[in-house]
Amino acid sequence: MGHKLLYASISLISAAAVGLIFAVGMEIQTQEPVYFLVMKVAAGLFGVGGPLLGVAIVRNAKRKSRK
């Protein structure tokens, strides 16, 4: 379970980074305000992925200390 949580959090953070790069590039190129929504969604993925990564690290550390 711990590894799945870790991988899920890393994939959320990675998707957020790619989304931000895409949104900023398209915003600069097209000046369309719709890409602000993409930036907000990407920021939300960071908001979920970051704490999830922290929880996964703490769980893995607890498992290793029990052994």
PDB file with SEQRES, HELIX, SHEET and CRYST1 records, atoms N, CA, C and O in Angstrom:
SEQRES   1 A   67  MET GLY HIS LYS LEU LEU TYR ALA SER ILE SER LEU ILE          
SEQRES   2 A   67  SER ALA ALA ALA VAL GLY LEU ILE PHE ALA VAL GLY MET          
SEQRES   3 A   67  GLU ILE GLN THR GLN GLU PRO VAL TYR PHE LEU VAL MET          
SEQRES   4 A   67  LYS VAL ALA ALA GLY LEU PHE GLY VAL GLY GLY PRO LEU          
SEQRES   5 A   67  LEU GLY VAL ALA ILE VAL ARG ASN ALA LYS ARG LYS SER          
SEQRES   6 A   67  ARG LYS                                                      
HELIX    1 AA1 GLY A    2  THR A   30  1                                  29    
HELIX    2 AA2 VAL A   34  ARG A   66  1                                  33    
CRYST1    1.000    1.000    1.000  90.00  90.00  90.00 P 1           1          
ATOM      1  N   MET A   1       0.828  -1.202   0.000  1.00  0.00           N  
ATOM      2  CA  MET A   1       0.000   0.000   0.000  1.00  0.00           C  
ATOM      3  C   MET A   1       0.861   1.250   0.000  1.00  0.00           C  
ATOM      4  O   MET A   1       0.524   2.230  -0.665  1.00  0.00           O  
ATOM      5  N   GLY A   2       1.947   1.234   0.721  1.00  0.00           N  
ATOM      6  CA  GLY A   2       2.776   2.418   0.847  1.00  0.00           C  
ATOM      7  C   GLY A   2       3.399   2.862  -0.462  1.00  0.00           C  
ATOM      8  O   GLY A   2       3.517   4.055  -0.741  1.00  0.00           O  
ATOM      9  N   HIS A   3       3.797   1.879  -1.261  1.00  0.00           N  
ATOM     10  CA  HIS A   3       4.417   2.226  -2.531  1.00  0.00           C  
ATOM     11  C   HIS A   3       3.391   2.802  -3.505  1.00  0.00           C  
ATOM     12  O   HIS A   3       3.713   3.701  -4.282  1.00  0.00           O  
ATOM     13  N   LYS A   4       2.167   2.295  -3.469  1.00  0.00           N  
ATOM     14  CA  LYS A   4       1.119   2.820  -4.341  1.00  0.00           C  
ATOM     15  C   LYS A   4       0.828   4.270  -4.007  1.00  0.00           C  
ATOM     16  O   LYS A   4       0.635   5.093  -4.903  1.00  0.00           O  
ATOM     17  N   LEU A   5       0.797   4.583  -2.728  1.00  0.00           N  
ATOM     18  CA  LEU A   5       0.546   5.945  -2.287  1.00  0.00           C  
ATOM     19  C   LEU A   5       1.682   6.869  -2.718  1.00  0.00           C  
ATOM     20  O   LEU A   5       1.447   7.997  -3.152  1.00  0.00           O  
ATOM     21  N   LEU A   6       2.890   6.389  -2.598  1.00  0.00           N  
ATOM     22  CA  LEU A   6       4.058   7.162  -3.012  1.00  0.00           C  
ATOM     23  C   LEU A   6       4.026   7.417  -4.511  1.00  0.00           C  
ATOM     24  O   LEU A   6       4.250   8.543  -4.956  1.00  0.00           O  
ATOM     25  N   TYR A   7       3.748   6.382  -5.287  1.00  0.00           N  
ATOM     26  CA  TYR A   7       3.709   6.533  -6.737  1.00  0.00           C  
ATOM     27  C   TYR A   7       2.560   7.438  -7.177  1.00  0.00           C  
ATOM     28  O   TYR A   7       2.709   8.208  -8.125  1.00  0.00           O  
ATOM     29  N   ALA A   8       1.430   7.353  -6.506  1.00  0.00           N  
ATOM     30  CA  ALA A   8       0.297   8.207  -6.838  1.00  0.00           C  
ATOM     31  C   ALA A   8       0.624   9.673  -6.572  1.00  0.00           C  
ATOM     32  O   ALA A   8       0.279  10.545  -7.370  1.00  0.00           O  
ATOM     33  N   SER A   9       1.282   9.941  -5.463  1.00  0.00           N  
ATOM     34  CA  SER A   9       1.617  11.331  -5.149  1.00  0.00           C  
ATOM     35  C   SER A   9       2.657  11.884  -6.120  1.00  0.00           C  
ATOM     36  O   SER A   9       2.568  13.042  -6.527  1.00  0.00           O  
ATOM     37  N   ILE A  10       3.632  11.074  -6.490  1.00  0.00           N  
ATOM     38  CA  ILE A  10       4.636  11.534  -7.453  1.00  0.00           C  
ATOM     39  C   ILE A  10       3.999  11.780  -8.810  1.00  0.00           C  
ATOM     40  O   ILE A  10       4.364  12.737  -9.493  1.00  0.00           O  
ATOM     41  N   SER A  11       3.063  10.944  -9.214  1.00  0.00           N  
ATOM     42  CA  SER A  11       2.409  11.158 -10.506  1.00  0.00           C  
ATOM     43  C   SER A  11       1.524  12.397 -10.486  1.00  0.00           C  
ATOM     44  O   SER A  11       1.434  13.094 -11.496  1.00  0.00           O  
ATOM     45  N   LEU A  12       0.867  12.693  -9.361  1.00  0.00           N  
ATOM     46  CA  LEU A  12       0.074  13.919  -9.261  1.00  0.00           C  
ATOM     47  C   LEU A  12       0.959  15.155  -9.355  1.00  0.00           C  
ATOM     48  O   LEU A  12       0.618  16.116 -10.045  1.00  0.00           O  
ATOM     49  N   ILE A  13       2.077  15.133  -8.673  1.00  0.00           N  
ATOM     50  CA  ILE A  13       2.993  16.276  -8.711  1.00  0.00           C  
ATOM     51  C   ILE A  13       3.582  16.430 -10.106  1.00  0.00           C  
ATOM     52  O   ILE A  13       3.749  17.552 -10.585  1.00  0.00           O  
ATOM     53  N   SER A  14       3.898  15.327 -10.760  1.00  0.00           N  
ATOM     54  CA  SER A  14       4.431  15.387 -12.124  1.00  0.00           C  
ATOM     55  C   SER A  14       3.398  15.938 -13.095  1.00  0.00           C  
ATOM     56  O   SER A  14       3.726  16.759 -13.952  1.00  0.00           O  
ATOM     57  N   ALA A  15       2.163  15.496 -12.967  1.00  0.00           N  
ATOM     58  CA  ALA A  15       1.098  16.011 -13.834  1.00  0.00           C  
ATOM     59  C   ALA A  15       0.888  17.504 -13.603  1.00  0.00           C  
ATOM     60  O   ALA A  15       0.626  18.247 -14.549  1.00  0.00           O  
ATOM     61  N   ALA A  16       0.999  17.942 -12.362  1.00  0.00           N  
ATOM     62  CA  ALA A  16       0.859  19.364 -12.061  1.00  0.00           C  
ATOM     63  C   ALA A  16       1.985  20.173 -12.693  1.00  0.00           C  
ATOM     64  O   ALA A  16       1.746  21.258 -13.224  1.00  0.00           O  
ATOM     65  N   ALA A  17       3.198  19.659 -12.641  1.00  0.00           N  
ATOM     66  CA  ALA A  17       4.330  20.379 -13.234  1.00  0.00           C  
ATOM     67  C   ALA A  17       4.166  20.497 -14.747  1.00  0.00           C  
ATOM     68  O   ALA A  17       4.392  21.564 -15.319  1.00  0.00           O  
ATOM     69  N   VAL A  18       3.774  19.406 -15.388  1.00  0.00           N  
ATOM     70  CA  VAL A  18       3.562  19.437 -16.839  1.00  0.00           C  
ATOM     71  C   VAL A  18       2.409  20.384 -17.182  1.00  0.00           C  
ATOM     72  O   VAL A  18       2.494  21.138 -18.151  1.00  0.00           O  
ATOM     73  N   GLY A  19       1.353  20.348 -16.405  1.00  0.00           N  
ATOM     74  CA  GLY A  19       0.213  21.238 -16.632  1.00  0.00           C  
ATOM     75  C   GLY A  19       0.582  22.699 -16.495  1.00  0.00           C  
ATOM     76  O   GLY A  19       0.133  23.533 -17.282  1.00  0.00           O  
ATOM     77  N   LEU A  20       1.398  23.018 -15.498  1.00  0.00           N  
ATOM     78  CA  LEU A  20       1.825  24.412 -15.329  1.00  0.00           C  
ATOM     79  C   LEU A  20       2.700  24.877 -16.480  1.00  0.00           C  
ATOM     80  O   LEU A  20       2.535  25.992 -16.975  1.00  0.00           O  
ATOM     81  N   ILE A  21       3.621  24.041 -16.906  1.00  0.00           N  
ATOM     82  CA  ILE A  21       4.489  24.418 -18.032  1.00  0.00           C  
ATOM     83  C   ILE A  21       3.647  24.637 -19.285  1.00  0.00           C  
ATOM     84  O   ILE A  21       3.846  25.614 -20.007  1.00  0.00           O  
ATOM     85  N   PHE A  22       2.712  23.733 -19.541  1.00  0.00           N  
ATOM     86  CA  PHE A  22       1.828  23.859 -20.698  1.00  0.00           C  
ATOM     87  C   PHE A  22       0.988  25.136 -20.616  1.00  0.00           C  
ATOM     88  O   PHE A  22       0.895  25.886 -21.588  1.00  0.00           O  
ATOM     89  N   ALA A  23       0.381  25.378 -19.458  1.00  0.00           N  
ATOM     90  CA  ALA A  23      -0.507  26.529 -19.306  1.00  0.00           C  
ATOM     91  C   ALA A  23       0.248  27.846 -19.436  1.00  0.00           C  
ATOM     92  O   ALA A  23      -0.246  28.778 -20.071  1.00  0.00           O  
ATOM     93  N   VAL A  24       1.419  27.936 -18.852  1.00  0.00           N  
ATOM     94  CA  VAL A  24       2.192  29.174 -18.943  1.00  0.00           C  
ATOM     95  C   VAL A  24       2.639  29.412 -20.382  1.00  0.00           C  
ATOM     96  O   VAL A  24       2.565  30.536 -20.880  1.00  0.00           O  
ATOM     97  N   GLY A  25       3.097  28.370 -21.042  1.00  0.00           N  
ATOM     98  CA  GLY A  25       3.519  28.516 -22.430  1.00  0.00           C  
ATOM     99  C   GLY A  25       2.376  28.956 -23.333  1.00  0.00           C  
ATOM    100  O   GLY A  25       2.546  29.854 -24.158  1.00  0.00           O  
ATOM    101  N   MET A  26       1.219  28.334 -23.183  1.00  0.00           N  
ATOM    102  CA  MET A  26       0.071  28.704 -24.011  1.00  0.00           C  
ATOM    103  C   MET A  26      -0.469  30.081 -23.652  1.00  0.00           C  
ATOM    104  O   MET A  26      -0.937  30.805 -24.531  1.00  0.00           O  
ATOM    105  N   GLU A  27      -0.413  30.452 -22.393  1.00  0.00           N  
ATOM    106  CA  GLU A  27      -0.855  31.789 -21.978  1.00  0.00           C  
ATOM    107  C   GLU A  27       0.029  32.862 -22.603  1.00  0.00           C  
ATOM    108  O   GLU A  27      -0.471  33.882 -23.077  1.00  0.00           O  
ATOM    109  N   ILE A  28       1.324  32.639 -22.606  1.00  0.00           N  
ATOM    110  CA  ILE A  28       2.249  33.604 -23.205  1.00  0.00           C  
ATOM    111  C   ILE A  28       2.016  33.690 -24.715  1.00  0.00           C  
ATOM    112  O   ILE A  28       2.055  34.774 -25.297  1.00  0.00           O  
ATOM    113  N   GLN A  29       1.776  32.549 -25.334  1.00  0.00           N  
ATOM    114  CA  GLN A  29       1.630  32.512 -26.786  1.00  0.00           C  
ATOM    115  C   GLN A  29       0.290  33.078 -27.257  1.00  0.00           C  
ATOM    116  O   GLN A  29       0.251  33.823 -28.236  1.00  0.00           O  
ATOM    117  N   THR A  30      -0.804  32.738 -26.579  1.00  0.00           N  
ATOM    118  CA  THR A  30      -2.134  33.086 -27.092  1.00  0.00           C  
ATOM    119  C   THR A  30      -2.836  34.214 -26.340  1.00  0.00           C  
ATOM    120  O   THR A  30      -3.769  34.813 -26.876  1.00  0.00           O  
ATOM    121  N   GLN A  31      -2.419  34.514 -25.132  1.00  0.00           N  
ATOM    122  CA  GLN A  31      -3.076  35.527 -24.288  1.00  0.00           C  
ATOM    123  C   GLN A  31      -4.538  35.183 -23.983  1.00  0.00           C  
ATOM    124  O   GLN A  31      -5.344  36.075 -23.720  1.00  0.00           O  
ATOM    125  N   GLU A  32      -4.877  33.896 -24.017  1.00  0.00           N  
ATOM    126  CA  GLU A  32      -6.236  33.446 -23.705  1.00  0.00           C  
ATOM    127  C   GLU A  32      -6.381  33.257 -22.194  1.00  0.00           C  
ATOM    128  O   GLU A  32      -5.508  32.659 -21.565  1.00  0.00           O  
ATOM    129  N   PRO A  33      -7.460  33.753 -21.607  1.00  0.00           N  
ATOM    130  CA  PRO A  33      -7.633  33.601 -20.153  1.00  0.00           C  
ATOM    131  C   PRO A  33      -8.028  32.193 -19.718  1.00  0.00           C  
ATOM    132  O   PRO A  33      -8.011  31.899 -18.522  1.00  0.00           O  
ATOM    133  N   VAL A  34      -8.384  31.310 -20.663  1.00  0.00           N  
ATOM    134  CA  VAL A  34      -8.790  29.954 -20.289  1.00  0.00           C  
ATOM    135  C   VAL A  34      -7.640  29.188 -19.646  1.00  0.00           C  
ATOM    136  O   VAL A  34      -7.877  28.254 -18.879  1.00  0.00           O  
ATOM    137  N   TYR A  35      -6.417  29.560 -19.939  1.00  0.00           N  
ATOM    138  CA  TYR A  35      -5.275  28.835 -19.380  1.00  0.00           C  
ATOM    139  C   TYR A  35      -5.053  29.149 -17.901  1.00  0.00           C  
ATOM    140  O   TYR A  35      -4.297  28.454 -17.223  1.00  0.00           O  
ATOM    141  N   PHE A  36      -5.711  30.192 -17.404  1.00  0.00           N  
ATOM    142  CA  PHE A  36      -5.676  30.431 -15.957  1.00  0.00           C  
ATOM    143  C   PHE A  36      -6.378  29.286 -15.228  1.00  0.00           C  
ATOM    144  O   PHE A  36      -5.974  28.903 -14.130  1.00  0.00           O  
ATOM    145  N   LEU A  37      -7.432  28.743 -15.844  1.00  0.00           N  
ATOM    146  CA  LEU A  37      -8.129  27.603 -15.254  1.00  0.00           C  
ATOM    147  C   LEU A  37      -7.211  26.389 -15.187  1.00  0.00           C  
ATOM    148  O   LEU A  37      -7.208  25.666 -14.191  1.00  0.00           O  
ATOM    149  N   VAL A  38      -6.432  26.162 -16.245  1.00  0.00           N  
ATOM    150  CA  VAL A  38      -5.483  25.056 -16.244  1.00  0.00           C  
ATOM    151  C   VAL A  38      -4.454  25.261 -15.137  1.00  0.00           C  
ATOM    152  O   VAL A  38      -4.061  24.305 -14.468  1.00  0.00           O  
ATOM    153  N   MET A  39      -4.020  26.496 -14.942  1.00  0.00           N  
ATOM    154  CA  MET A  39      -3.050  26.785 -13.875  1.00  0.00           C  
ATOM    155  C   MET A  39      -3.658  26.503 -12.503  1.00  0.00           C  
ATOM    156  O   MET A  39      -2.976  25.993 -11.614  1.00  0.00           O  
ATOM    157  N   LYS A  40      -4.920  26.828 -12.331  1.00  0.00           N  
ATOM    158  CA  LYS A  40      -5.572  26.575 -11.044  1.00  0.00           C  
ATOM    159  C   LYS A  40      -5.740  25.083 -10.781  1.00  0.00           C  
ATOM    160  O   LYS A  40      -5.580  24.628  -9.648  1.00  0.00           O  
ATOM    161  N   VAL A  41      -6.062  24.324 -11.823  1.00  0.00           N  
ATOM    162  CA  VAL A  41      -6.187  22.873 -11.666  1.00  0.00           C  
ATOM    163  C   VAL A  41      -4.823  22.267 -11.314  1.00  0.00           C  
ATOM    164  O   VAL A  41      -4.722  21.393 -10.453  1.00  0.00           O  
ATOM    165  N   ALA A  42      -3.779  22.748 -11.996  1.00  0.00           N  
ATOM    166  CA  ALA A  42      -2.433  22.245 -11.710  1.00  0.00           C  
ATOM    167  C   ALA A  42      -2.015  22.589 -10.285  1.00  0.00           C  
ATOM    168  O   ALA A  42      -1.382  21.779  -9.609  1.00  0.00           O  
ATOM    169  N   ALA A  43      -2.364  23.779  -9.834  1.00  0.00           N  
ATOM    170  CA  ALA A  43      -2.054  24.148  -8.453  1.00  0.00           C  
ATOM    171  C   ALA A  43      -2.814  23.252  -7.474  1.00  0.00           C  
ATOM    172  O   ALA A  43      -2.298  22.913  -6.409  1.00  0.00           O  
ATOM    173  N   GLY A  44      -4.023  22.876  -7.831  1.00  0.00           N  
ATOM    174  CA  GLY A  44      -4.784  21.951  -6.998  1.00  0.00           C  
ATOM    175  C   GLY A  44      -4.142  20.576  -6.934  1.00  0.00           C  
ATOM    176  O   GLY A  44      -4.166  19.923  -5.890  1.00  0.00           O  
ATOM    177  N   LEU A  45      -3.565  20.131  -8.053  1.00  0.00           N  
ATOM    178  CA  LEU A  45      -2.867  18.849  -8.047  1.00  0.00           C  
ATOM    179  C   LEU A  45      -1.636  18.909  -7.145  1.00  0.00           C  
ATOM    180  O   LEU A  45      -1.320  17.940  -6.455  1.00  0.00           O  
ATOM    181  N   PHE A  46      -0.940  20.049  -7.153  1.00  0.00           N  
ATOM    182  CA  PHE A  46       0.170  20.217  -6.217  1.00  0.00           C  
ATOM    183  C   PHE A  46      -0.346  20.181  -4.783  1.00  0.00           C  
ATOM    184  O   PHE A  46       0.281  19.591  -3.903  1.00  0.00           O  
ATOM    185  N   GLY A  47      -1.495  20.816  -4.556  1.00  0.00           N  
ATOM    186  CA  GLY A  47      -2.079  20.854  -3.217  1.00  0.00           C  
ATOM    187  C   GLY A  47      -2.483  19.494  -2.700  1.00  0.00           C  
ATOM    188  O   GLY A  47      -2.476  19.268  -1.490  1.00  0.00           O  
ATOM    189  N   VAL A  48      -2.835  18.584  -3.586  1.00  0.00           N  
ATOM    190  CA  VAL A  48      -3.190  17.224  -3.182  1.00  0.00           C  
ATOM    191  C   VAL A  48      -1.953  16.335  -3.142  1.00  0.00           C  
ATOM    192  O   VAL A  48      -1.774  15.551  -2.210  1.00  0.00           O  
ATOM    193  N   GLY A  49      -1.099  16.460  -4.159  1.00  0.00           N  
ATOM    194  CA  GLY A  49       0.073  15.588  -4.276  1.00  0.00           C  
ATOM    195  C   GLY A  49       1.119  15.820  -3.206  1.00  0.00           C  
ATOM    196  O   GLY A  49       1.752  14.866  -2.754  1.00  0.00           O  
ATOM    197  N   GLY A  50       1.317  17.052  -2.789  1.00  0.00           N  
ATOM    198  CA  GLY A  50       2.325  17.365  -1.781  1.00  0.00           C  
ATOM    199  C   GLY A  50       2.054  16.710  -0.430  1.00  0.00           C  
ATOM    200  O   GLY A  50       2.905  15.986   0.086  1.00  0.00           O  
ATOM    201  N   PRO A  51       0.875  16.955   0.149  1.00  0.00           N  
ATOM    202  CA  PRO A  51       0.568  16.289   1.421  1.00  0.00           C  
ATOM    203  C   PRO A  51       0.499  14.774   1.303  1.00  0.00           C  
ATOM    204  O   PRO A  51       0.856  14.059   2.239  1.00  0.00           O  
ATOM    205  N   LEU A  52       0.039  14.281   0.152  1.00  0.00           N  
ATOM    206  CA  LEU A  52      -0.005  12.846  -0.069  1.00  0.00           C  
ATOM    207  C   LEU A  52       1.400  12.256  -0.068  1.00  0.00           C  
ATOM    208  O   LEU A  52       1.623  11.162   0.450  1.00  0.00           O  
ATOM    209  N   LEU A  53       2.331  12.979  -0.644  1.00  0.00           N  
ATOM    210  CA  LEU A  53       3.733  12.550  -0.628  1.00  0.00           C  
ATOM    211  C   LEU A  53       4.260  12.520   0.807  1.00  0.00           C  
ATOM    212  O   LEU A  53       4.971  11.589   1.184  1.00  0.00           O  
ATOM    213  N   GLY A  54       3.920  13.518   1.597  1.00  0.00           N  
ATOM    214  CA  GLY A  54       4.330  13.537   3.003  1.00  0.00           C  
ATOM    215  C   GLY A  54       3.776  12.365   3.780  1.00  0.00           C  
ATOM    216  O   GLY A  54       4.490  11.750   4.573  1.00  0.00           O  
ATOM    217  N   VAL A  55       2.506  12.047   3.563  1.00  0.00           N  
ATOM    218  CA  VAL A  55       1.892  10.912   4.247  1.00  0.00           C  
ATOM    219  C   VAL A  55       2.578   9.609   3.834  1.00  0.00           C  
ATOM    220  O   VAL A  55       2.828   8.744   4.674  1.00  0.00           O  
ATOM    221  N   ALA A  56       2.879   9.471   2.547  1.00  0.00           N  
ATOM    222  CA  ALA A  56       3.535   8.250   2.070  1.00  0.00           C  
ATOM    223  C   ALA A  56       4.922   8.093   2.679  1.00  0.00           C  
ATOM    224  O   ALA A  56       5.315   6.984   3.043  1.00  0.00           O  
ATOM    225  N   ILE A  57       5.662   9.179   2.794  1.00  0.00           N  
ATOM    226  CA  ILE A  57       7.007   9.121   3.379  1.00  0.00           C  
ATOM    227  C   ILE A  57       6.931   8.740   4.853  1.00  0.00           C  
ATOM    228  O   ILE A  57       7.723   7.925   5.328  1.00  0.00           O  
ATOM    229  N   VAL A  58       5.981   9.327   5.578  1.00  0.00           N  
ATOM    230  CA  VAL A  58       5.839   9.007   7.003  1.00  0.00           C  
ATOM    231  C   VAL A  58       5.434   7.546   7.189  1.00  0.00           C  
ATOM    232  O   VAL A  58       5.947   6.870   8.080  1.00  0.00           O  
ATOM    233  N   ARG A  59       4.520   7.058   6.356  1.00  0.00           N  
ATOM    234  CA  ARG A  59       4.105   5.648   6.467  1.00  0.00           C  
ATOM    235  C   ARG A  59       5.265   4.713   6.198  1.00  0.00           C  
ATOM    236  O   ARG A  59       5.451   3.728   6.913  1.00  0.00           O  
ATOM    237  N   ASN A  60       6.052   5.015   5.164  1.00  0.00           N  
ATOM    238  CA  ASN A  60       7.196   4.162   4.846  1.00  0.00           C  
ATOM    239  C   ASN A  60       8.242   4.206   5.961  1.00  0.00           C  
ATOM    240  O   ASN A  60       8.873   3.191   6.255  1.00  0.00           O  
ATOM    241  N   ALA A  61       8.430   5.355   6.574  1.00  0.00           N  
ATOM    242  CA  ALA A  61       9.386   5.479   7.669  1.00  0.00           C  
ATOM    243  C   ALA A  61       8.920   4.676   8.891  1.00  0.00           C  
ATOM    244  O   ALA A  61       9.729   4.046   9.572  1.00  0.00           O  
ATOM    245  N   LYS A  62       7.624   4.704   9.157  1.00  0.00           N  
ATOM    246  CA  LYS A  62       7.087   3.923  10.282  1.00  0.00           C  
ATOM    247  C   LYS A  62       7.235   2.435  10.051  1.00  0.00           C  
ATOM    248  O   LYS A  62       7.539   1.682  10.977  1.00  0.00           O  
ATOM    249  N   ARG A  63       7.018   2.004   8.796  1.00  0.00           N  
ATOM    250  CA  ARG A  63       7.161   0.577   8.489  1.00  0.00           C  
ATOM    251  C   ARG A  63       8.601   0.124   8.674  1.00  0.00           C  
ATOM    252  O   ARG A  63       8.849  -0.963   9.195  1.00  0.00           O  
ATOM    253  N   LYS A  64       9.544   0.947   8.253  1.00  0.00           N  
ATOM    254  CA  LYS A  64      10.952   0.582   8.376  1.00  0.00           C  
ATOM    255  C   LYS A  64      11.398   0.573   9.831  1.00  0.00           C  
ATOM    256  O   LYS A  64      12.258  -0.226  10.202  1.00  0.00           O  
ATOM    257  N   SER A  65      10.834   1.441  10.661  1.00  0.00           N  
ATOM    258  CA  SER A  65      11.215   1.468  12.067  1.00  0.00           C  
ATOM    259  C   SER A  65      10.661   0.279  12.839  1.00  0.00           C  
ATOM    260  O   SER A  65      11.218  -0.090  13.873  1.00  0.00           O  
ATOM    261  N   ARG A  66       9.587  -0.326  12.369  1.00  0.00           N  
ATOM    262  CA  ARG A  66       8.995  -1.499  13.023  1.00  0.00           C  
ATOM    263  C   ARG A  66       9.831  -2.745  12.783  1.00  0.00           C  
ATOM    264  O   ARG A  66       9.844  -3.661  13.605  1.00  0.00           O  
ATOM    265  N   LYS A  67      10.523  -2.777  11.662  1.00  0.00           N  
ATOM    266  CA  LYS A  67      11.283  -3.984  11.311  1.00  0.00           C  
ATOM    267  C   LYS A  67      12.523  -4.127  12.095  1.00  0.00           C  
ATOM    268  O   LYS A  67      13.263  -5.093  11.908  1.00  0.00           O  
TER     269      LYS A  67                                                      
END                                                                             
